[in-house]
Amino acid sequence: MYLIAGLQPPMDMRLFLHGFQDFFPSKAWQRTPVLYLPLVAFWRMTPMEWEELDQSLYTLHLPTPVTLRHTGFDVTLKRNRIILEATMEASVIDHLSVKIRNLAQRAGVSATRSLLPSGIPLADITDVDPSVCNLWLATHRHRFASTEEVCEFTVFKTGKNRENTFQEVMSDYQFADLFTPPSELL
């Protein structure tokens, strides 16, 4: 099985992004069924390796939640697919992905790779006319979801290969407490 660790956006941000998916111009915009910001991809692993990784990931802790800030939309090329993404600026995101990858290596999962967590995939737009895509981007460039904090990440199972769009939630891992004290209390 192939696994991907990622941050699911909080409910308000998810509803905002699903709203865009509900109004894509045509069926050529193949919406992504699960919204998440990918952090680390794991190569094929056995159920025993998954159990070891699962136990290790429960130990991960960061002092603060991750702050997700929606910064717009972009089009990216991933292998042979063109994808529309909601771009994200996230505090400590690289630190979180490195910690996940290090825990995986300690658990015996040898082949992992960090993903460049630039955005949340919204749709596969490989067959969309570029002028239609440019018009959509120009129309929606000033719309942003509110900034949110995330204190857990999710591991998804992607099926027979990591490019599969079907994804099943394997487990959620809380890595920080949700309450962040104001700076004047520190």
C-alpha positions in Angstrom: 0.0 0.0 0.0 1.0 3.6 -0.6 0.5 6.2 2.1 0.6 10.0 2.2 0.7 12.1 5.4 -1.1 15.5 5.0 -2.9 18.3 6.8 -6.6 18.4 6.4 -7.9 22.0 6.4 -10.2 22.9 9.2 -14.0 22.7 8.5 -14.5 26.4 7.6 -11.6 26.3 5.1 -12.8 23.0 3.7 -16.3 24.4 3.2 -14.8 27.4 1.5 -12.7 25.3 -0.9 -15.6 22.8 -1.6 -17.6 25.8 -2.6 -15.2 26.4 -5.5 -15.4 22.7 -6.5 -19.1 22.8 -6.7 -19.0 25.5 -9.4 -16.3 24.4 -11.8 -17.1 25.4 -15.4 -17.3 21.9 -16.8 -16.9 18.1 -16.2 -13.3 18.5 -17.5 -12.5 19.9 -14.1 -12.2 16.6 -12.2 -12.6 17.6 -8.5 -10.3 16.1 -5.9 -12.4 13.9 -3.5 -10.3 14.6 -0.4 -8.9 18.0 0.4 -5.5 18.0 2.2 -2.1 19.6 2.1 0.4 16.8 1.3 3.5 16.6 3.5 5.3 13.2 3.1 4.7 10.3 0.7 5.6 6.8 1.7 6.6 4.1 -0.8 5.0 0.7 -0.7 5.0 -0.8 2.8 3.8 -4.0 4.4 1.2 -4.1 7.1 3.9 -4.7 9.7 5.8 -1.6 8.6 2.5 0.3 8.8 2.0 -0.8 12.4 5.5 0.4 13.3 5.0 3.7 11.6 1.6 4.1 13.2 3.0 3.7 16.7 5.9 6.1 15.9 3.7 8.9 14.6 1.7 9.0 17.8 4.8 10.3 19.6 5.3 13.4 17.4 4.8 16.7 19.2 5.3 20.3 18.2 5.0 23.2 20.7 2.4 25.1 18.5 -0.2 24.3 15.9 0.4 24.9 12.2 -1.2 28.1 11.0 -2.6 27.7 7.4 -3.1 30.8 5.4 -4.8 30.6 2.0 -2.8 32.8 -0.5 -4.7 32.1 -3.7 -4.8 29.6 -6.5 -2.2 28.1 -8.9 -1.8 25.5 -11.6 0.9 22.9 -11.1 2.2 20.0 -13.2 2.7 16.7 -11.3 4.0 13.9 -13.5 1.5 13.8 -16.4 -1.3 15.6 -14.6 -2.1 19.3 -14.5 -3.7 20.2 -11.1 -5.5 23.3 -9.8 -4.3 24.0 -6.2 -5.4 26.3 -3.4 -1.9 27.7 -2.5 -1.1 27.8 1.2 1.4 29.6 3.4 1.9 27.5 6.5 4.1 28.2 9.5 6.4 25.3 10.6 5.2 23.1 7.8 8.7 22.0 6.7 9.6 21.2 10.3 6.5 19.0 10.6 7.2 17.1 7.4 10.9 16.5 8.3 9.8 15.2 11.8 7.3 12.8 10.1 10.0 11.6 7.7 12.5 11.1 10.5 10.0 9.1 12.6 9.2 6.9 9.6 12.9 6.2 9.0 13.3 5.3 12.7 10.3 3.0 12.4 12.0 1.1 9.5 10.1 2.7 6.6 13.2 3.3 4.5 11.9 5.0 1.3 10.0 8.2 2.0 10.1 11.5 0.3 9.0 15.0 1.4 6.5 16.7 -0.8 6.8 20.4 -1.4 3.7 21.5 0.5 2.6 24.4 -1.7 -1.1 23.8 -2.0 -4.2 21.7 -1.5 -5.1 20.0 -4.8 -8.7 21.0 -5.8 -9.0 19.5 -9.3 -7.3 17.6 -12.1 -7.5 20.0 -15.0 -5.4 18.1 -17.6 -8.0 18.3 -20.3 -9.1 21.9 -19.6 -8.5 24.6 -22.3 -5.8 26.9 -21.0 -7.8 30.1 -21.8 -10.7 28.7 -19.6 -8.3 28.0 -16.8 -6.7 31.5 -17.1 -10.2 33.1 -17.0 -11.1 31.0 -13.9 -7.9 32.0 -12.1 -8.3 35.7 -12.9 -11.9 35.6 -11.7 -11.1 33.9 -8.4 -7.7 35.4 -7.5 -9.1 37.8 -4.9 -11.0 35.2 -2.9 -9.3 33.8 0.2 -10.3 31.4 3.0 -9.8 32.6 6.5 -6.5 31.8 8.3 -6.9 28.7 10.5 -4.8 26.6 12.9 -4.3 22.9 12.5 -3.1 20.6 15.3 -3.3 17.2 13.7 -2.2 15.5 10.5 -3.7 12.5 8.7 -2.3 9.5 6.9 -4.1 8.5 3.8 -4.0 5.2 1.9 -3.9 5.8 -1.8 -4.3 2.3 -3.2 -2.1 0.5 -5.7 0.0 3.6 -6.6 0.5 7.0 -5.2 -1.0 8.8 -8.2 -4.4 7.2 -7.5 -7.1 9.7 -6.7 -9.0 7.4 -4.4 -7.9 8.0 -0.8 -8.9 6.4 2.4 -8.2 7.9 5.8 -5.9 5.5 7.8 -5.4 7.5 11.0 -5.3 11.0 12.5 -2.4 12.1 14.7 -2.5 15.1 17.0 0.9 16.9 17.2 0.1 20.0 19.1 -2.5 21.4 21.6 -5.1 23.6 20.0 -4.9 26.4 22.5 -2.1 28.8 21.8 -1.6 31.3 24.7 -1.4 35.0 23.7 2.1 36.4 23.8 1.3 38.7 26.8 0.7 35.6 28.9 4.1 34.1 28.1 
